[in-house]
Amino acid sequence: MNLLINVILSIILCALSTGSAVGQWDHLLHKTYPQRFRDIGKIYIRVMDNGDSASVFSEISSLKNYALAHHDSELELESDLLKAYYLSIWHKTQTERIVSMINKLGARAAEQHNMQIGLRSLKVLGDYYWTGARNYELAFEYFIQQENILNKLSTDELPDKVYALLNIAHAYHEFSDYKKASSLFRQILTLKYNPDLHAGHNAALCAIAMIHRQQGNLDSSDHYYRRTIRKESPGNYEVWAAIARGGLGENAYVRGNYTEAVPLLQYNIDHAVSQKDFRRAAEIMIILADIHLKNNEVEKAGKLAETARRYLDLCLPDRYRHFQDLYFILVKVSAARGRVRLAEAYLDSALFVKDSLIHQYNAKLMLRAHQKIELQKLRAQMEKAESDQTQKLIQRNLALILVLIVAAGAAYIYKIQRQRHRQAQQLKELEIRQKKQELENAALQLKEFARNISEKSRQIEALENKQIPDASTLSQLRAGTILTQDDWDYFKKLFSKVHGDYLHRLREKFPELTQGEIRFIALTKLGLGYQEMSATLGISSHAVRTTKYRLLKKIDVPDDRSLEEVMMNI
């Protein structure tokens, strides 16, 4: 009964979970990208905030399986794009995997004529190379490809077209390409207003105004800031109005019109603080502090500078670029207060930050230039490879005709060569077998040599132990056991066949050894004992021990090793 209840509960839970999964994605099924743009955006925001890859991949897999089950190819592509984007944010080191996924996704999107997925795939890859891999030149390559597609899509077809253009424009702006950046920002101003992307229009206006200020065109900069204040597009208006007023205040500051600048800058500061946008507040406070210094209001300037410093400590790493201006303010404040050493310290810090920022920017320019050269080399290699491939194709066709003509001859030559190879292989195998047989025979003869010596040594010992030994027999045995020069020469041949160039290595390592000592070592390697060596060498056992003792001293054998062990390891 309990088993049945458990089975029923499992079925119910499975059904509920299946129904939940199905219901989770129902609102996305068989819709165009503009139709599910808002819902897809919510999914992206939720997923990108989740650092648990396992749960994210499980959710993405659920979405893909649902799309496959309901034959929604566009939703399936969306799930793959979501995964690739997640990897580009949370797993930046997996470059090869990310690029491979995006390239495959782009190819599938092209097959299905899905320009939106194709464009967004390029955006993921461009952003990844920009922020993750820091390959700026390659990132610009993908930005250019995005532009080509963006020109073919309207905001009705691609609701987030504004943000795609903003992203590319800011990249050009960062490299001080004001002309290209302005062109893209102006293009945004011509697009149809999208309430979901209300920041795009105002962001473009303020960006163009900033570029004009950077180029020294303050009147044009004022014009675009005032357009923002006129509320050309609704949505989050107060933020952009405050930024625009602050921009007008900065322009007035540059002109030296401090009376006009102060209230505009203060308005922007107050709004930024209320929004907890401490970076913006600190940036404007530094400008306002400089105005107070120019008006000889040192204490006001000092308080603003210290507040700006506290605010910058709350910001992201991009705050570093503001420290250059802040430190120069603190230099002036410290000097005005008579704190010379502190002023000098701040001056050193200001100059260090300035040099560091210049170095960083120049390094980025150099890096991009190097990347451009590398990319040109890669393209040249690819073009050469394509040219070589075309040439090889022509050569292959010509060669194919030639191959057909000489095929019969080649087959015959191949057959002859194969036979020769087989014969050579058989001959080689025969030589190997012969050498192996010779080695085995030598080993057997060497073993038989040692066995005969051992046998005769035992016989000699037995005769010597008799009360009345047979002197004649004993003399014959001893004479037959002692190695003659011919015996030694024959023994060396057998020994060398079995043990290679052992005796040669021995002479090289110990050149001072005598022939008698070499014979002793060779017999030692055969495993003969003192008695057997005595009979073979025709000397007494005491002489054998004396030979070993001399060897121990001559080759300086360590106390923890035996002579036999040293000899075996040569």
N, C-alpha and C positions, 0 to 999 in steps of 0.2 A: 504493500500500500504506500509506504513512504517513497519507494522508488518511483511509483506511478505519479505521485504528487510532484516529485522533483522534476520528472520529465515534462509534466504539464506546465510547471512554473517556468522551466527553461524555454519552452515553446512560446509562452506568453511574453517573456522578457525579450526574446529574439524578435518577435513580431513588433513589440513596442519600439525596440531600438531601430528596427528597419523602417518603421513608420516615421520615427523621429528623423532618421537620416534623409528619408525621401522628402519629408516636409521641410527640412532645412534648406533644400536647394530648389524647391518648387518655383519660387518667385523668379528664378534666373533662367528657367528652361525656355529654349526656343525664342529668345529675344535678341534684338540687335544690340550692339554695344551702346548706342545712345540710350536705349530703353533700360538697360541694366547698369548704366554708368554709376549711378548713386549707390546702388547696392553692392556692386563690385568694389567701389571705393571704400565702403565700410569694412568689407572683408580684408582688403589690403591693409588698412589701418590696424585692424585687430591682430592680424597675423604678424605684421612687422613688429608689433610691440611684444611678441611672445618669443622669448629666447629658448624655449623648450622645443628643439628641432623635432623630437620624436612625435610630440602631439601635433605640431604643425604639419609634418609630412603625412600623418594619419588623416588629418582633416582634408588636406589637398588630395590625397588618394581617394577619400570618400567622394569629393566633388568630381574627380575624373571618372571614377567608376559609375557615378550617377549619370554623367554626361554620355558615357559610352552606352550605358543601358538604355538611354532614351534617344540615342542617335543624334545628339547635339554636338556636331563637330566643332563649332565655334566655342562652346563652353569647355570642350575638351582642351582646345588650344589655350584657353584662358587659364585652366588649371596648371598647364605646363609653364605658362608665362609666370604665374604666381610663384611656382616653385623656383624657377630660375632667378626671379627677383629676390626671393628670400635668401637664396644661396649667396647672391651678390652682396647682400647686406650683412648676413650673419656668418658666412663662410668665405671670406674674401680671398683666402689663400688657394681655393680650389679653382684657379683660373681656367685650367684646361677643361674641367667639367662644365663650368659656367658657359664658356665660349662655345663648346660643343653643343650644349643644350640650346643656346640661343640660335646658333646657325641652323640646326635641324628644325627648330621652331619656325624660323624665318622662311626656310625652304617649304615647309608644309603650308604656311600662311600664303606664300606665293602660289602654290598649287591650287589653293582654295580661293584665290583672288581676294584674300582678306587683308586689305591695306591697313586696317586699324591695328590688328595684331602684329603685322609686319613692322609698322612704325614703332609701336610700343616695345617690341623686341629690340629694335635698334636703340631706343632710348635707354633701356636697361643696360645694354652693352656699352653705350657711350658713357653713361653715368658711372658704370663700374670702372671703366678705364680711367675716368677722370678722378674719382675719389678713392677707389680701391687699389688699382694697379698704378695710378699716377702716370699713366702713359698719355700725356696730353695730346700729342700729335695724332695718335690712333683714335683718341676720343673725338677729336675734331673731324676725323674721317667719317665717323658714324654720325656726328652732328650734321655734316653736309648731306649724307644720305637721308637723314630725317627731313631736312629742308625740302629735298626733292619730292618726298611723299606729302609733306605738309602743304605744299603748293597745290596738290591735287585734291585735298580734302577740305570741306567746309566745316564750320563749327557744329552744324547739324549732324554731320557724319562723325565728327570727332569732337565731342564736347570739351575735352581738355586740351584743345589745340593751343589755347592761350598759354597754359603752363609749359607746354613743350617748347614754344617759341621763347618764353621767358628763360627757360633753362639754357637754351643755346645762346641767347643774347648775353646773359650774365657771363658765360664762358668767354665770349669775345671781349666783353668789357674788362674781365680780369686780366687779360693780356693787352689791355690798352688799345684794342682795335676799335676805336670810337666810331668810325664810319660804319663798320659792319654791325656793331651793337646797336647803334641808333636806327639803322635800317630795319632791324628785326623788331625793336621796340615800337617803331612807328607802324609797322605792319600790324601789331597787336591792336593799336588804336583804331584800325579800320575794320576789325572783326565785329561780328554780331555779339551784343552783350549777353552773357550767360550768368544768371543769378547764382549758380553754383560756384562760379569762378570770379566773383566780384572783385577780388584783389588784383586780377590781371591788368585791367585797364589802368587803375591808379598806380600800380607798381611800374607800369611802362611810362606813365607821365613823369613820375618822380625820378626814374632812372634817366630819362632823356634830359630832365632838368639838371641832374647831377653831372652828366656828361658835358653839357654846355658850360657849367661852372668850371669843370676840370680843363676845358679848352679856353677859358677866359671870357666866354660869352654870357655875362651876367644878366643882361636884359632878356635874352632868350631863355635863360634859366628861370628868371622870374615869371615869364609867360607861362611855362609849363607847370610851375608850382601853383600859379593862380588858377589854371585850368582844373587842377585837382581840387582846390578849395571851392570852385564853382559847382562841384558835385556833378560832374559829367556822367558818372555812373554811381548808382546807389550801392549800399552794402558795406558795412564796416567803415562808414564814412568818417567817423570821429578820429579813428587811428590815422588815416591818410591825410585828413585835414591838419592834424597836429604835426605830422611829419612835414607836410608842405609848408606850414607856417614856420617850422624850424628851419626849413631850407631857405625860405625868404630871409629869415634872421641871419643865417650864415652868409648869404649874399650881401646883406647890409653890413655885416661884420667885415667882409672882404673889402667893401667899398670904404670902410672907415666910418660908416654912419652908425655909431654905437647906440645912440638914443633910439633909433628905429629898431635896432637889432635886439636889444635887451628884452622887451615884452614878448616878442615873437619867439625868442629862444626859451624864455621862461615858460611860455605856454606849452611848448613841446616837452620840456623837462617835467612839468607837472603831470601832463598826460602820461608820459612814459612811466613815471613812478607809480601812478594809479594803476597802470596795466602791468606793473612789475617787469617792465622792459628796461632792466638796469643798464644794459649795454648802450641803448639809445640815450638814456638819461645821462650816463657818464660822458658820452661823446659830446653832448651839447654843453654839459657843465664845464668841461675843459675850455670850450670856446668862451663861455660866459665869464669864467675865471680870468681869462686873458683880458677881456674887456675891463673887468674890475681893476686889474693891474695897470692897464693903460690909463684908468681914471684915478690911479693912486689909492685905490681901496684895497689895501694889502690884506686886511683881515678877512674881508668878504671873499677875496680870491683864495686865501688859504683854506677857509672852511669848505668852499666849493671843491677845491682840489682834493682835500681829504675825503669828502663825501664821494667824489668821483672814484677815488682809489678804492674805497670800500665797495662801491657798486661793481667795479671791474672784477673784484675778487669773487663776485657771485656769478660772473658770466662764464661762457664757454671759452675754450682756448683762443678764439679769434679776438679776444680782448687785447692780446699782446701788441697789436699795431697801434692801439691808443696810448700805450705807455710812453711812446716817444714824445708826444705833445704834452702829456701829463707831467713827465719829469722836467721838461723845460719850464712849465708853470711853477713847479715846486722849486726849481733853481732860483727863479726870480723872487718867489715868496720868501725863501730862506735867506737870500741876499738882502732883501729889504728888511728882514727882521734881524740882520746882523749875524746870522749863523753861517759864517763863511765856509767852515768845513763841511757842514751839511749841504750847502749849495754846491760845493765841489763834488761831493759824493753823488748828488742828483745829476750833476752835469755829466759825470762819468757814465752814470746809468743811461742818461738820455742819448749820449753819443754811441754807447754800446748797442742800445735798442735800434737806433737809426742805422748803424752799420749792419746790424743783424738783419733788419728788414730789407735793406738794399741787397745784401748778400743773398737772402732768400729769394727775392724777386729775380735777381740776375741768375741765380742757380736754376730757377724755374724756366727762365728764358733759354738758358744753355741746355737744360734738359730737353726742352721741346725741340730746340734746334738739332740736338743730337738724335732725338727720336725721329725727326723729319728725315735726317740723313739715312738713318737705319731703315726707315720705311721706304725711302727711294731705292735703297740697295735691294731691299726685299722685292719691291715691284720690278726692278730691273732683272732680278734673278727669275722672277715668275714669268716675265715677258720672254726672257731668254729660254726658259724651260718650255714655254708654249711654242716659240719659234723652233726650238730643237725638236719638239714633238712633231710639228708639222713636217719638218725636214726628214725626220725619221720615218714618218708615214710614207712619204714619197720614196725614200730609200727602201723601205720595207716592201712596197709594191714592186719596185724594180728587182729587189732581191728575191721576191717570191717567184718571179718568172725565171730567174737564174736558178733558183732552187729546184724548180720543176725540171729544168734541163739536166742538171747534174745530180738529181735525186738517185738515179740508178747507180751512177758511179760512186756517190757518197755511201750508199748502202753497201756496195761491194767493199769499199775501203774500210768501212766500219766493221764489216764481217771479218776481214783479214786482220785488222787491228785487234779485234776481240779474240780471235784465235791466238794471235801472238801473245796477247796479254794473258790469256788462259794458260798457254804453254810456259810463259815466264813465271806465272804464279805457281804453277805446278813444280817447276824447277826450283823456285825459291822454297816452296814447302818441303821438297825433297832434301834440299841443303839443310834446312832447319832440322828435319828429322835425323839426318846424318850427324849433324853437330850434336843434337840431343843424345843420339845413340853413343857418339864418341864420349860425351860427358858422362853418361851413365856407365859406360865401360871403364872410363878412367876412375870414376868414383868406386866402382866395384873392385878394380885392381888396387886402388889405394887402400880400400878397406881390407882386401885380401892381404896386402903387404903388412898392414898393421896387425892383422890376425895371425899371420905367419910369425911375425916377431914375438907377439904375445905367446904363441904356442911354443916356439923354440925357447923363449925365456923361461916358461914353466918347466920344459923338459930339462934345461940346464940347471934350474933350481932343484928339480927332483934328483938329478944325478949327483949334484953337489951335496945333497943331504944324505946320500947313501953312506954307509960305513966304509965301503970300499968302492969308490966311484970308478966307472969305466973311463979311464983317462983318454983313451983314443976317441971314443964316442963323444966325450965332452969337448974335446979339442975340435972335432969336426963340426959339432953344433955351434960352437963359438965362432969358428971361422966362417960358417955359413950365415951367421946372423949379422956379423959386422958388415957395415956398408962400405963397399969399394967406391972408387971414383965413378966407375961406370954405373954402379947401382945408384949412386947419388944423382948423377945426371938423369938417369931414367926416372928416379923418384921425383926430381924437380919438374920434369915434363908432366907427369901425372898430377902432381900437386898444383901446377899452374893451370891445368885444364879444369880442375875442380874448384880451386880458390882464386882463379884469375891472376891478377898481377900483385898478389899479396906480398911475395918476396921482394918485388921491386919497390913497393910502397914501404916495406920494412927497411930496406937499404937507404931509401930517401929520407925517412924519418930519423933513422939511427945509422949514419954512415960509418960510425966508428966500430960497428959490430964485426967480429971475426967470422970466418966461415964456420968454425966450430959452434959459435953461438947462434948463427943463423940456422944450422942444422938442429941445434937444441930446440930452438923456437918452433921450427917446422914440425918436429916430432911432438912437441908440446901441443900444438894445434890439432895433431892427430889423436891426442888423448892418451899418449903412452906414459907409463909411470917411470919412476927412477930406475927400477930393475930392468925394464924393457929398453930404456934409453942406454943403460950401461952396456947391455949386450949388443945393441945396434952400433953404438959409437966405439965399442971396444975399449971402454974405460971403466973404472970402478964406480960404484954407486956414490962413493965419497966425492969422486971427481965430478960426477953429474951435479951433486949438490953445490960443489964449489963453483961450477959454471953458472948455476942459477943465482948463487949469491953475488957473483961478479956482475951478472946481468941486472940484478936489482939495484946495485949501486950505480952501474953505468947509465941506466935509463931513468934513474931517480923515480922509482915507483912510489906513489903516496902510501902512507901507512894504512889507509882505509881501503886499499885495493890490492889484489893479488897480481902476480906476474901473468898468470893465465888470463885474468880479466882484461889486463891492458893489451895483451897480445891478441885476444879475440876481437877487440874493438878497433884494430888497425885496418 
